[in-house]
Amino acid sequence: MCLAVPGRVLDIGEKDGTRMATVDFGGVVKEVCLEYLPDLQVGEYAIVHVGFALQRLDEESARQTLELFAQLGMLQEEFGDPWERAAAEAGVSDWPFTEDTVQQEAQQQ
């Protein structure tokens, strides 16, 4: 599932001629394109979908939505490590692999 998630703009800059922001999604920080909201400022909230800020959002609505997503486990689903998720689905219990795990497996072969 791919959600539109509210996030708070931490800083704004330019990358390869595109206005970009560092956005905090309830503890998960990602880089987001601001081309659809060129006047968005640091400290404001926006709904973000597939890396693009699409709509400005008030702080209270953003916090309520993030809290609900967290309760439902949807933030982990949206932002979690896909390798970790695949390992869990495959029944691998010692993810992420450590160097010790790799050495132990090599010795067993």
C-alpha positions as CSV (number, residue, x, y, z in Angstrom):
1,M,0.0,0.0,0.0
2,C,1.2,3.5,-0.7
3,L,-0.1,6.2,1.6
4,A,-0.2,9.9,1.4
5,V,1.5,10.8,4.8
6,P,1.7,14.1,6.6
7,G,5.1,15.4,7.5
8,R,6.8,18.5,8.9
9,V,9.4,20.3,6.9
10,L,12.7,20.5,8.7
11,D,14.8,22.3,6.1
12,I,14.6,23.3,2.4
13,G,17.3,23.4,-0.3
14,E,17.9,22.8,-3.9
15,K,19.1,19.6,-5.6
16,D,19.8,19.5,-9.3
17,G,17.7,22.6,-9.8
18,T,14.7,21.2,-7.9
19,R,13.4,22.6,-4.7
20,M,13.6,19.8,-2.1
21,A,12.9,19.5,1.7
22,T,13.9,17.2,4.5
23,V,10.6,16.1,6.0
24,D,9.9,14.4,9.4
25,F,7.1,11.8,9.3
26,G,6.7,11.1,13.0
27,G,10.3,10.2,13.5
28,V,11.1,8.9,9.9
29,V,13.0,11.6,7.9
30,K,12.9,11.6,4.1
31,E,13.8,13.9,1.3
32,V,10.7,15.3,-0.5
33,C,10.2,17.3,-3.7
34,L,8.5,20.7,-3.3
35,E,7.7,21.5,-6.9
36,Y,3.9,21.2,-6.3
37,L,4.1,23.5,-3.2
38,P,6.8,26.0,-4.1
39,D,5.8,28.3,-1.2
40,L,5.9,25.7,1.6
41,Q,8.2,26.9,4.5
42,V,10.2,25.2,7.2
43,G,8.0,24.2,10.1
44,E,4.9,23.8,8.0
45,Y,3.2,20.4,7.4
46,A,2.3,18.8,4.0
47,I,0.7,15.7,2.8
48,V,3.4,13.7,0.9
49,H,2.8,10.9,-1.6
50,V,5.6,9.0,-3.4
51,G,8.1,11.7,-2.5
52,F,6.1,14.8,-3.6
53,A,4.6,17.3,-1.2
54,L,1.0,17.6,-2.5
55,Q,-1.0,19.7,-0.1
56,R,-0.4,22.0,2.9
57,L,-1.9,20.7,6.2
58,D,-2.4,22.2,9.6
59,E,-0.3,20.9,12.5
60,E,-3.2,19.4,14.5
61,S,-4.6,17.4,11.5
62,A,-1.0,16.2,10.7
63,R,-0.4,15.0,14.3
64,Q,-3.8,13.3,14.5
65,T,-3.2,11.5,11.2
66,L,0.4,10.4,12.2
67,E,-0.9,9.1,15.5
68,L,-3.6,7.1,13.9
69,F,-1.2,5.7,11.3
70,A,1.3,4.7,14.1
71,Q,-1.5,3.0,16.0
72,L,-2.5,1.0,12.9
73,G,1.2,0.1,12.1
74,M,0.9,1.9,8.8
75,L,4.0,4.0,9.2
76,Q,6.1,0.9,9.6
77,E,4.4,-0.6,6.6
78,E,5.0,2.6,4.5
79,F,8.5,3.5,5.8
80,G,9.9,0.2,7.2
81,D,12.9,-1.5,5.7
82,P,11.7,-3.7,2.8
83,W,14.6,-6.2,3.4
84,E,13.6,-6.5,7.1
85,R,9.9,-7.0,6.1
86,A,10.9,-9.7,3.5
87,A,13.1,-11.5,6.1
88,A,10.2,-11.5,8.6
89,E,7.8,-12.9,5.9
90,A,10.4,-15.6,5.1
91,G,10.7,-16.5,8.8
92,V,14.3,-15.3,9.2
93,S,14.5,-14.3,12.9
94,D,18.0,-12.8,13.0
95,W,17.7,-9.9,10.6
96,P,19.6,-7.7,10.1
97,F,22.5,-10.1,9.6
98,T,25.5,-9.3,11.6
99,E,29.1,-10.2,10.7
100,D,28.9,-13.0,13.3
101,T,25.8,-14.5,11.7
102,V,27.5,-14.4,8.3
103,Q,30.6,-16.1,9.7
104,Q,28.6,-18.8,11.5
105,E,26.7,-19.6,8.3
106,A,29.9,-19.8,6.3
107,Q,31.4,-22.2,8.9
108,Q,28.3,-24.4,8.6
109,Q,28.7,-24.8,4.9
